[in-house]
Amino acid sequence: MTDPRPVIASVRDGRGLDGPGAALIAQGLADGSVSDAQAAAFAMAILTKGAGPAGRVALTRAMRDSGQVLQWDLSGPVVDKHSTGGIGDTVSLVLAPLLAARGVFVPMVSGRGLGHTGGTLDKLESIPGFICDQPQQDFARIVRQVGCAIVSATGDVAPADKRLYGIRDESGTVESIDLITASILSKKLAAGLDALVLDVKAGSGAIMKKPDSAPRLARALVDTANGAGCVTSAMITDMDQPLARSAGNALEVAEAIRVLQGEKGALRDLTLALAAECLRLAGQSADGLESTLDSGAAAQVFGRMVAAQGGPTDLMEQAQAYLLPAPVIMPVYGPAAGRVARIDVTALGHAVVALGGGRVRAGEVIDPRVGLDRMAKLGDDVGPDRPLGFVHAADETAAQVAIAAVQAAYHLGDDGHSGPLIRERITA
């Protein structure tokens, strides 16, 4: 069968999606034999009727297999972590070298930011010389020698997803759980993983904000990944406040380096929890994980990874010399003294984008210097001598706009209680 229309009709009429049908659609997306109109019709049929659990697995596998699937011959397990995106979420920069320091290999294929959440690659590219676009042979060499590498996906990785991703945006089908699941997992599973841990964000800064959306997505991801042959679990984590105290590319890298060098806080706590889960799924002990971080072993691995990917060899010793500050740094004060009761975290992300630290459209150039730091968290007391945070901007006009946006994002009151960092753990 080479005509995609019967496959589309089957999904549209509620008869589901089988393996051959998914393979036909995925291959047609990759080679162009499925038209944009047919792809949009397929996406809309999935959105309205659903693919079902078996159809999700079939579509994920087919999209994974539409391009290159990596194979590894290494001395330890191959694992990765994926986050659905939030503000101040720089876990990957700490977790990958931490796991590598424990003898686990982490070939992390990451993305760039679009919308209110930051992208791991954008953060790393704030380091002078750092190259995310690594040829496959160099990617494999760095993973083998260093234990981890964080790179962009090549055009050979899940090309069906790359095409469908853009069509989903144009056809109004972005929110389909089935399509989100297949999109995330097809790229991750193409990395040839033994195990995967998913960090699904919930709260005001999450991409999916409905109360039941994070558990639904987490369950779909876990069941589909395991069904496709990769041992996977998920944690639903809090995004009702920024994870770290910084938001903005160079600022977040600087904070991640401080965590690698011993700084405490929620970023460290979540990284340790997710790393322990990665080790558990890989059949490794998590005992002594904090000691591995505190010993500086993970920091050494991060420095080696940065150097191997084209960055400076002395970043860990001279971070301030390489992560240059913005021209204008200004405090943000609230309207009165009080306690932080609620934060519109998505609004903080949009403030960073407006400063030039993120993208509205793919391909836009970003300014790595700008962003927010020392952000107040839920329950913090703020006042004339305790600002809500600091704006880092290219000029004073941009700073004033960001100050107003940050002030509007913070709400003071009596109830400043923060919920648990990890809300739920989802397993197969």
PAZA-805610 format. One record per residue (C-alpha): residue in one letter; z, x, y. Coordinates in steps of 0.2 Angstrom, whole numbers, plus 5000, padded with zeros to 4 digits. Layout:
! PAZA-805610
aZXY/...
***
This chain:
! PAZA-805610
m500050005000/t499550075017/d499649925028/p501349915037/r501149725041/p501849665024/v503349775026/i503649705044/a503449525037/s504649555023/v506049605035/r505549475048/d505649335034/g507349405028/r506749475012/g507449645016/l506749825016/d506449925000/g506150104997/p504250104996/g504149995012/a505350115021/a504350265016/l502750185022/i503450145039/a504350315041/q502750415036/g501650305047/l502850335062/a502750525059/d500850535057/g500350395069/s499550275057/v500950145062/s500450085079/d501750065094/a501549885092/q501849885074/a503350005076/a504049885090/a503849735078/f504749825064/a506149875076/m506349695082/a506349625064/i507749745059/l508749695075/t508549505071/k508649505052/g509449665047/a508949785034/g510449765023/p511549905015/a510149955003/g508849945016/r509850055028/v509950185015/a508150175011/l507650195029/t508850335032/r508150435017/a506350395022/m506550455040/r507550605034/d506050645023/s504750615036/g504950805041/q505750965035/v507450955026/l508351115026/q509051195010/w510451325010/d510951464998/l512651515006/s514351575000/g515251425005/p515051235009/v513851175023/v514651045034/d514450965051/k515250835063/h514350705074/s515050615089/t514350455095/g514650525113/g516050515126/i516750595142/g517550765141/d517050775122/t516750965119/v517450965101/s515851035094/l516151205104/v517851225096/l517551145079/a516051245073/p516751415076/l518451355069/l517651305052/a516651455052/a518251565053/r518751475037/g517251515027/v516351355030/f514551355036/v514051235051/p512251225055/m512451105070/v510851015076/s511350935093/g510550835107/r510450835126/g511350715137/l510550545142/g511550415151/h513350435155/t513850545140/g513550735140/g512550835128/t513150975118/l511551075121/d511651055140/k513451115140/l512951275130/e511451305142/s512651325156/i513051495148/p511751615155/g510451665142/f511051545129/i509551485119/c509651315110/d507851315104/q507951435089/p506551455077/q507051395059/q507151575053/d508251625067/f509351475065/a509551515047/r509951695050/i511251655063/v512151525052/r512151655038/q512851795048/v513951715060/g514451555050/c513851425063/a512451395076/i512151255088/v510351215091/s509151085096/a508050995083/t506351055081/g504850945080/d504850955061/v506550875059/a506450685056/p504850655067/a504950475062/d506550455071/k505950545087/r504550415088/l505550265084/y506950315096/g505750305111/i505050135105/r506750065103/d507150095121/e505550005127/s505649865115/g507449815118/t508049855101/v509250005104/e510849905099/s510349875081/i511749945070/d510449975056/l509250075068/i510650175076/t511350225058/a509650275052/s509350375068/i510950475068/l510950505049/s509150555047/k509350695059/k511050755052/l510550745034/a508950835037/a510150985040/g510450995021/l512350955023/d513650955009/a514850845019/l514850755036/v516250695047/l515850565060/d516850535076/v516450355082/k517150325100/a517950165105/g518550105122/s517850105140/g516950265139/a516050235122/i514250185121/m514650025111/k516049935120/k516349775110/p518049775101/d517249765083/s515749875087/a516550045083/p517249995066/r515549905061/l514550065066/a515750185057/r515750085041/a513850075041/l513750265044/v514950305031/d514150195017/t512450235022/a512750425022/n513650425005/g512250314998/a510950445004/g511950574994/c513050655008/v514950645006/t515450575023/s516950495031/a517250435049/m518650435062/i518650295076/t519350395091/d519950345108/m518850345123/d519850235135/q520150395144/p519250565145/l519550675129/a519750835140/r520250855158/s518450915163/a516750825163/g515250925168/n514351065158/a515051235164/l516751155167/e516851085149/v516251255142/a517651335152/e518951215145/a518351235127/i518551425129/r520351395135/v520651285119/l519951425108/q521151545117/g522651435114/e522751295127/k523551135121/g522950955124/a522050805116/l520450915114/r521351035103/d522250895093/l520650795089/t519650955085/l521051005072/a521050835065/l519150825063/a519051005056/a520450965043/e519350815038/c517850925036/l518751045025/r519450905015/l517750835011/a517151005007/g518451024994/q519451155005/s521251165010/a521651135028/d523251225027/g523551355041/l522151275052/e523151285068/s523551465064/t521651505062/l521451435080/d522951515087/s522551685079/g520951705090/a519851705074/a518851545080/a518651625098/q517951775090/v516651675080/f516151575096/g515851735105/r514751805091/m513851645090/v513451645109/a512851825108/a511751785093/q510951645103/g510551755118/g512151735128/p513251875135/t514151975123/d515751975133/l515851785137/m517651765130/e518251905141/q517351865157/a517051675156/q517351655175/a516051785179/y514651685169/l515151505172/l514851495191/p515751375202/a514951235212/p514851265231/v515951125235/i517651085226/m518650945233/p520250845227/v520150655224/y521650565230/g522150385225/p522450245238/a524350265235/a525650345224/g525750265207/r525450285188/v523750285180/a523550115170/r521750105167/i520150215168/d518350155169/v517750305159/t515950255159/a516050255178/l516750435177/g515250485167/h514050405179/a514850495193/v514450665184/v512650605182/a512550565201/l513150735205/g511650805196/g512650855180/g511750725169/r510050635166/v509450465170/r507750505162/a507350625148/g506750795155/e507650785171/v508450955177/i510350965178/d511551065188/p512751155176/r514051185190/v514451015195/g515650885188/l517450835188/d519050935182/r520950915181/m520650735179/a522250625178/k522550535161/l523350365157/g525150375161/d525050515174/d525950495190/v524750525205/g525050535224/p524850635240/d525250795230/r524550745213/p522650705214/l521650605202/g520550755199/f519350875208/v517550845212/h516350995210/a514750965219/a513151045226/d513550985244/e514850885254/t513750725254/a513650725235/a515550765234/q516050615245/v514950495235/a515850565219/i517550545227/a517250365230/a516650335212/v518150425205/q519350325216/a518550165210/a518650215192/y520550235192/h521750085192/l523550115195/g524950005189/d526549995178/d525749995161/g525050175159/h525250185140/s523850275131/g523450215113/p523250335098/l521950475099/i521350425081/r521350235079/e520650225061/r519950325047/i518450255037/t518050325020/a516850285006/
***
